[in-house]
Amino acid sequence: MNVLLSLAFVLTWSSGFIGAKLGAGSASAVTVLMWRFLPLALVLAVVALTLARASWRGLTARDIGRQAAVGALSQSGYLLTVYYAIQLGVSSGTTALIDGTQPLVAGALAGPLLGQFVSRTQWIGLGLGVSGVVIVTAADFAGGGDTAWWAYLVPFLGMLSLVAATFLDRRSDRPVRPAVSMTVHCATSAVIFTALALAARAATPPAEQSFWVAIGWLVTLSTFGGYGLYWLILRRSGVTQVNTLMFLMAPVTALWGALMFGEPFGPQTALGLAIGLAAVVVVRRGERPRGAAVPAGRVTAESERTAPRARTAR
């Protein structure tokens, strides 16, 4: 099941970069994002008031506020930078490649911020994954083009935003059900992007059919698929494991972009894909087996999953 979830996560998360490329040709980033989240937030709000009312029991205003902050970072901040970078001319594959540095940052911070054990083998796998990302990105940077050099820095801001959201969520004392987090995150993003679109006078959607195709693509595959699976796998497997899968986003998106938009896909990208796959294997083999001793002061993903109730009894 974990393998199938991981495969689905990689494909649906990568679809977000492709959807951003689809929408970039017909509207501005804030317009696409407003219409991606506004109808979705309304639907989720209705579900929250009817079918999912039980999921909200026991939650405090502080819990909702934390989830709103997580949503502002993981959806609003992250997606705005991705869409803006693509709008500036950075290819969907290159944007994913730059975001591929996220596991290194998350892995480096997992120990001091969460007390989560990261083995030496996992560090080797993380380094191997970064090497794959560097190999794939080298060809894109060497190619140059008309895109301003600073445009390649924009996705880094989104990567840092998602890392911050991940650790903010993991440091929470009270587990929140996916139905609640999805609703709060989408509602937060709907408010932020609607305000930005109104301020920029870009709230009116274009009449092109391609715009609504992109919106449907993003809501179905990227939000419910990629974003939902991100938090599900995060809670099941921990920060290091879920972020290791991010190494696969870059080559998968590059291949997808080559097939759909004719973006370049050469030997270096193929090599990066192979190294990314190897990195995932190495990191997963470095996981601490169940029942193994845990150093004092350290918490593994498995121990976090087996004692959530003890941490929330306040």
Secondary structure by P-SEA (a helix, b strand, c coil): caaaaaaaaaaaaaaaaaaaaaacccccaaaaaaaacaaaaaaaaaaaacccccccccccaaaaaaaaaaaaaccaaaaaaaaaaaaacccaaaaaaaacaaaaaaaaaccccccccccaaaaaaaaaaaaaaaaaaaaaaaacccccccccaaaaaaaaaaaaaaaaaaaccccccaaaaaaaaaaaaaaaaaaaaaaaccccccccaaaaaaaaaaaccccccaaaaaaaaaaaccaaaaaaaccaaaaaaaaaaaacccccccaaaaaaaaaaaaaaaaaaaaccccccccccccccaaaaaacccccccc
